Each structure stands twice: as C-alpha cells, then as structure tokens.
Amino acid sequence: MSASLLSLYQRITRWPCGHWLFSRAVCLRAPYFATIAPYFVALEPGRCEVRMRDRRRVHNHIGTVHAIALCNLAELSAGVMAEATLPPDARWIPKGMSVEYLARAKGSMHAVATPEVPLGEVHAGREWPVHVEVTDPTGTPVFRAHITMWVSLRKRP
C-alpha cells in the first residue's frame, strides 16, 4: 500500500488541482482528517508536508488554532509520511504522541513530518519515532510533536 500511495501522489499532483485531489482522496480513506481540510504540499519517502488553512472551524475560544486541530495535523502528516516510506510488506500505527505548544498558533499552519531515525529493515514489530514541526505563516514554530509509530510486518493471509 505504501508504494501505491506514493505513486498515486506522484501521478495525481501532475494534474491541475492534483494536490487538492490527493488531499481529498486521503480524507476519503481517513474521514476524520477532513475536519481540518488538509492540503498536501509535498510527499516523498521520509518527508511529508501538509498545510491547514486558517478557518473558524479549527479555532478555539480565543481565536487561535485549537490544540487538537494541531494534533490532527501532526498525526496526519506523520501517518502519510510513514505510509509513503514503509516497504509494501510493512504496516504502521501510532503508538503514542507527545506535544509541545511553542507559541500562539495564528493563521494557516504548515506541518513537516520526518523520521527521527532511518527506518532500516522491518523484521519484527518495533518503535519508529517521527518528528513533526508546525509553523505559522511567518515560519515561526508554534507546535512540535514526537510521534512513536509501531511498525511491523503485515500479517499474511
């Protein structure tokens, strides 16, 4: 599946509105993420960039981007990066996430997910740490997440 997601991204983003179409396709597969209306900017093995527009529906009571919207953005970017990076016989699931709120999150957000260590071989289940940094429109980091992915081999039928 991982190779197919990456190849879909590479094919579809050549088209007009391709990034938007890919973003919608991901949200069809994982509907909850549609709540933040993500827009995929870049995807390659070991890196995923996603933007989230500044909209009222992601705001909290003080007019900044809600903490959980930032967590959703981080988990989405880390998960899609993992999907594009893992070999086809491997699978992933988030095992845990720790976050830091660095500054008030105002405006559109830009998340970049990268692995903290190279993936290496997947022989048995193990943890794989992923770093996600979210910046505001000025490039100031406003949120940081450390997501522990559990990677293992897919079960054979």
Number of C-alpha atoms within 10 A of each C-alpha: 14 20 15 12 18 19 13 13 22 17 12 16 18 10 11 9 10 16 19 17 17 21 20 19 14 18 18 12 10 11 11 12 19 15 12 20 20 23 19 25 17 16 21 16 17 21 20 24 25 23 22 21 15 19 14 11 12 19 18 13 7 7 14 16 24 18 17 13 18 25 19 17 27 29 22 23 28 32 20 24 27 29 23 24 22 23 16 14 14 20 20 20 14 18 13 12 16 10 16 12 14 13 12 15 24 17 18 15 25 25 26 23 30 20 22 15 11 11 16 8 9 15 11 10 14 14 17 20 21 27 19 25 21 26 22 21 13 10 10 15 19 19 23 22 21 21 25 22 22 16 22 18 17 13 8 5 3
